[in-house]
Amino acid sequence: MTGPRLDRSRQLYEEALSLFPGGVNSPVRAAVKPQPFYVERGEGPYLYTVDGERLVDLVLGYGPLILGHRHPRVLEALREALDRGWLYGAPAEAEVELAKAILRHVKPGGMVRFVNSGTEATMTAIRLARGYTGRSLILKFEGNYHGSHDAVLVAAGSAAGHYGVPTSAGVPGEVARLTLVAPYNDLAAVEDAFRRHGSDIAAVIVEPVAANMGVVRPARGFLEGLRRITREHGALLILDEVVTGFRLGLGGAQERFGVDADLVTLGKIIGGGMPIGAVAGRREIMEHLTPSGKVFNAGTFNAHPLAMAAGLATIRELEESDALSAAERAAERLEAALRDALRDAGLEGVVVREASMLQYYTLPDEPRSLADVKRSDARLYQGFHVEALGRGVFVAPSHMEALFTSAAHQGEPLERAEEALYEALREAVKRSASKSGG
């Protein structure tokens, strides 16, 4: 196997190292090995690099491109929007139409506030929960990622459900101590946290399917238990569906798992690849946001016309086509290819898939927590990433990320991805065994 051509990418990266911290504008991009490649354009299931490589893309912008790159319907909507101008500082009809489409599926009878990223969405939801309940604490779960704001850059302290500790320099300990942290899928730890702090907990925020430690699914009864506990104690339940919203189905995780959240945070797909975030929730809670209430949120780019147009086109395509089913069928085939590779390599492992997102682990059983995921062979996965890239397939550079498929992954590119993933994992296992003397 030969690696991808990187001549022009190498030149750009060397220049970028003098311009950006670590040479990138989001840390995961620096994890691509042997170095980041630079993209010229995207089309359907493919990325085309500045070095002339064509890669089957299983990252898809880390999830939002459920229709693939440059989908004709989304492209046409963006062109029409551009012809009308691209920033108004005033409302436009598209935001009304997108809000109606989202609420129809996610929170009928509720309300929505558009923001500009998943980080802004979770930050706003947490502030809203605190303002609505008059309480200070929130509870999150180890391994769940809710963006890059202070309240959620927190890891577990010395025991489950204890006050959190910062995971980033610059987050004051005083702020981290307002966030409780429990193991994912551990209802007993949640019960314990509420026994000790229940009257002070404003909300529990959770990824219904954890997509930032690969793909970790909720155990039977976990989400339902969170709903019961929060109601018993007068706290809100926030489902962070920035990744899962409109990927697990039009109704998202609420519909898939039968759980009714008080607030839902959205992003990724609802902007069709444009920067976006949203909070959707019960009307009586949402009306506490300014200007109706006293919980502040504002932004010049909230409900940006281009994001509204791309998002509306994407959701209408999902409603009117079999795009979701097509993406899931593609993921099923990749799941089988990875499972076959693990078996044929004689390696103990599992492949976890939920709808059109998947990941493999070198574990005897499906992982249920961050502690489980950490026992999977991260070094082997890095080798798999390199081997896949050398075979023309881009997978996330970390086993803490998911692989994604889109409606565009059909025919030859899907067959190419199946073969490449199978061969890449087999070769990574072989090389790993060779290095360890096995």
Secondary structure as UniProt FT lines:
FT   HELIX           7..16
FT   TURN            17..19
FT   HELIX           21..23
FT   HELIX           27..31
FT   STRAND          39..44
FT   STRAND          46..49
FT   TURN            50..51
FT   STRAND          54..57
FT   HELIX           60..62
FT   TURN            63..64
FT   TURN            66..67
FT   HELIX           72..83
FT   HELIX           93..106
FT   TURN            108..109
FT   STRAND          111..115
FT   HELIX           118..133
FT   STRAND          137..141
FT   TURN            142..143
FT   HELIX           150..152
FT   STRAND          154..155
FT   TURN            160..161
FT   STRAND          165..166
FT   TURN            169..170
FT   HELIX           173..176
FT   TURN            177..178
FT   STRAND          179..182
FT   TURN            184..185
FT   HELIX           187..197
FT   HELIX           198..200
FT   STRAND          201..206
FT   TURN            220..221
FT   HELIX           222..233
FT   STRAND          236..240
FT   TURN            242..247
FT   TURN            250..251
FT   HELIX           252..257
FT   STRAND          263..266
FT   HELIX           268..271
FT   TURN            272..273
FT   STRAND          277..281
FT   HELIX           283..286
FT   TURN            287..288
FT   TURN            290..292
FT   TURN            300..303
FT   HELIX           305..320
FT   HELIX           323..344
FT   TURN            345..346
FT   STRAND          350..354
FT   TURN            355..356
FT   STRAND          357..361
FT   HELIX           370..373
FT   TURN            374..375
FT   HELIX           378..390
FT   TURN            391..392
FT   STRAND          393..394
FT   TURN            399..400
FT   STRAND          403..404
FT   TURN            407..408
FT   HELIX           411..436
//
